[in-house]
Amino acid sequence: MIEIRTLRKIGKRLLKEIPLIRQIPSAYKAIGVGAAGDKTFLIDKRAEEIVISGLVESREALTVISEEIGIKEIRGGGKKVLVDPIDGSKNAICGIPFFCTSIAVVDGKTLGDTELAYVVNLISGDEFWAEKGKGTFFNGKKIYSQKDDVFYLVAYEAQSPHRDIPIILPLLAKSRKTRCLGATALDLAYLAFGSVSTFVTPSLSRSFDFAGGWLLSREAGGIFTDIKGNSIETLEVSLRRSSSLLVSGNERLHEKALRFLSSASV
């Protein structure tokens, strides 16, 4: 059985090595294309190698679904482990210090079967984790999402700005502050922490992008749907892009966000 201590051990290895790669000039050149179709950089490849090595050492039977390598069975396969080796790759290769590694353990075929999540900020070293039914933790302390219904900060992702921003503009206009930070798993981790009121992305995301954040936010008290308000718990975990995302700190925030989004004239 994979436990949080196994994932934290992997996190320590990542923090020891990955920040150093940012100082290597060749790290900013693409070295291939990953299984998910995005360009692969040295920092992505090495982070994935560290994660998979740690999972192999756990001696558990696992099926890894990862952005770079695709699907890899360990000891014949078993529980699914969704890995985004570097979430925020563009930030990392551009020298912007906001990226992380995200790992989610899924005992089944769907997002709702996620039972363990771990996200580590590879710059600050902050760790977020959640266990199904046990809550969400920040560096070992239990945390909760926002309780009131004020949009203090709305974070968003716009893969195609010309298409995405008009869709979410009615919501952004109602927020006191907005941020496009470029790392979905960290956006969702900070939503669980109460720093972000709502997170939205109209473009389809892949399950390894948000599975960890799904459990972090849900266990902290958040609400997680697509931008139409539909549940995504029954989505099959895979490498394909599958859903838009709307995540809020609580139900009242979420209902308001849905009303604003429904007023978009596009």
N, C-alpha and C positions, 0 to 999 in steps of 0.2 A: 504493500500500500504506500503510495507516494504521500509524504507528509511535508508540511511547510518547511521543516528544517532542511529537507533535501533541496528545496528550491532556494532557500536562503544561502545554502552552501554554494550553489551555482552562482547566485548573485555576488557573493564575495569574490569568486574567481573573475567574474565579469568586471567588477570594479577595480580589480588589480591590474587587468590587462587592457581593457577597451579604451579607457581615457588616454593611454599612451599612443594608441594607433592614430589619434587625431593629429599627432605631431609628425607623422610620416608623410612626406609629400606625395608619394605614390598612392596613398590611401584615398585620394580624391579622383582617381581614374577608375571607370567601370571595368570590371574583370569578367563580366559575363551577364547572363540573364537568368533570374531565378525561376523556379517552377510556377510562381504566381504571375510571371510575365514582366516584372519590373527589373530594372538594371541592378546588378549585384556589385557591391563595392567590398573592398578588403574588410572593412569594419563589420559589414553584414555577415560575411563568410566566417570570420573568426568568432563572432558572437555566437553564431549558430553551432559551430564546432564545440565551443565551451559548453553550451546548453546540452547538446546531445551527449557529449562525454559524461557530463554529470548525471544524465538520465540513465546511461548505460551502467554507470557505477552503482546506481540504486538497486540493480539486480531485479528490477520489476519487468514484467511483460507489458510493453507499451506500444502504441501506434502513434508515431510523431507526425503531425501535420504542420509543416513549417514553410515560411515564405520562400526560402532559397532551395532547399533540398526536395520539397514536395512531401511525399509520404514515405516514411521509413519505419519498418517494424523492428522492434527490439525484443529479442527472446520470443519470437513468433507472433508478437502483437498482443494488444490488450486494450486497456483504457486509452482513450485518445488524449494526447498532449498537444495543444495548439500553441505554437511558438511564433512570435514576431521577434526575431533576433535583435533588430534595431527598428523600433517604431520612432519615426522622425529621422529617417535616413537622410533626407534632403537637408535637414538642420545640421546633422552630423558632418556631412561632406562640405557644407558651406561654412562650417566653423561656428554655427549658432548653438549655444550650450543648452539645448532642450531636447533630449531624446532618452529612450529607455529600452529595456527588454521586457516583454510581456509573455507570461506563461499561464495557460489555463488547462486544468485537468478535467476531462469530461468522461463521466461513466455512463455512456450511452451514445446516441446518434445526434441528439439535438442540443441547441444552446441551453435549454432548460435543464439539461443533465450535467451542467458544469458544477463541480463540487469544490474546486480549489482554484484560487487565482493568486498570482504574484506579479507585481510590477516593481521594477527597481529603476530609479532615476540614476542614469549613468554619469551624471555630473555631480549632483549633490550627495549621492549615496543613500537617499531616502528610500525606504522600502514600504510598500503597501501590500497587504495580503488579506484574503478573505477565505473563510471556510463556510460552506453551506450550512445555514442554521446557527452559526456561531458568531457572525458579525464581521466587520471590517476593521483592520488595524493599520496604524501608521507608526512604524518603528516600535511596534509592540504595544502601543496604546490604542484602545478601542476608539473609533471615530464615528461621526454621524454626519449626514448630509444636511443641507440648509432646512430650517424649520418654517420660516415665514414665506410669504409669497411675493417678495420684492425681487425684481431682476437686477441684482447688484452687478453681476457680471455674466454675460452670455458668451460662451466660447463656441467657435464654429470651425468647420473644415470646408474648404471650397476647392474641390479638385478641378472644376471648370468654372472659374469665377464669373464669366459672362453669363453662364446658365444658372449657377447655384445661388449667387448673391441676390438676384431679384426675388427668388423664391423665399429666402429667409429674411429679407430686408424688413418686413413688417415686425418681426420679432426683434431683430437687432435694434430697430428704432425705439423700442420700448425699454431697452436696457440702459442702465446708468453707464456701464462700460462694456466694451466688447473686445475680444481677443481671438486672433487666429494663430494658434501656437504651433501647430504642425506635428503634433504627436497625440493621436487619439487616445491611446491607453493612459497617457499622463493627464490629458484633459479629464478623463473619466475618474482617474484616481483623485484628482484635486476636487472634482465634484463630490466624491464620497467624503472628502475632507471638509467640505463646506465652503471652499474657496470659490467655486464656480456654481452659479445658480442653475444654469441650463446649458446643455451642449447640443448642437444640431449639425448635421451634415446631410444634404439632400441626395448626394451621389451615393451609389451603392458601395457598401464596404464589405470586406471579407470577414468571415467569422474569427480568424486568428487576430484580426485588427481589434475586435471589440469583445471577445468572449471573456477575457480577464476583467475588462472594465465593466462588463455586464454584471458579474458577480460582486465586484467591489462596490458598485453603486447600489445594487439591489440590497445587499446585506447592510449597507449604511443607511437605508431608508429611502432610496431614490426610486424613481419610476422610469422604465426603459421601454420604448416602443419605436416603431418607425415614425416618419413625420406625419403620417395620417392618423396616428394613434393606435395602430394595430399591434397586437402582441407579436413578438418575434421569438418567443420561447420554443416554438416548434420548428424553427429553421434548422436544417441539417448542417452540421459543422463540416466544412470542406474548404477547398482552395478557391472556389469561385466567389465572385461578388454577389451578395445576396440581399442586402437591405440598406435603406436609408436609416438614419438614427435620430431620435429625439430623446434626450435624457434630462430629467429634472430632479432637483433635490427632494421634492415631495409632490403629492398629487395636486395640490392647489396651483403650484407653479406650472405643472404639466398641462393642466386644463387651460390655463391662461395662454400658455405657449401655443397650444393647438388652435385656439381661437384666433390668435394673431396670424399664424401661418395660413389658416384657411382664408384669410382676407387678401392673400397675395393675388395680384392680377395677371399672373403668368401661367 
